[in-house]
Amino acid sequence: MSIEQTILENLKVLSPLQQQELLDFSEFLKHKSASHTSLSEKQNSDQPQNCYDLALELGVIGVAENLPPDLSTNPAYFEGFGT
C-alpha cells in the first residue's frame, strides 16, 4: 500500500473535525515548504529582508487567536508610556 493510499484509509475513519485538522496541517506543510524555497531564494539575492517579511513568509503572522488585532485598539496598553 502506498503512502497516499494509507493516508486515505486513515482519513476515512477520522471524525469531520479531525479531517479538518488534517487538512489544515497539510496546508501548513505545503505553505511551509513554499516559504522555505522562497526564503532560500531571497537569501541568495542582494536585497536585505526585514523581520516582517521573514515572519510573513514563515507563516507566523496572524497565528494567534482570540486577541485584539492591534494593541492600539486598547488605549490601556499605552497608559504611562513615554512618561
Secondary structure by P-SEA (a helix, b strand, c coil): ccaaaaaaaaaaaccaaaaaaaaaaaaaaaaaaaaaaaaaaaaaccccccaaaaaaaaccccccccccccccccccccccccc
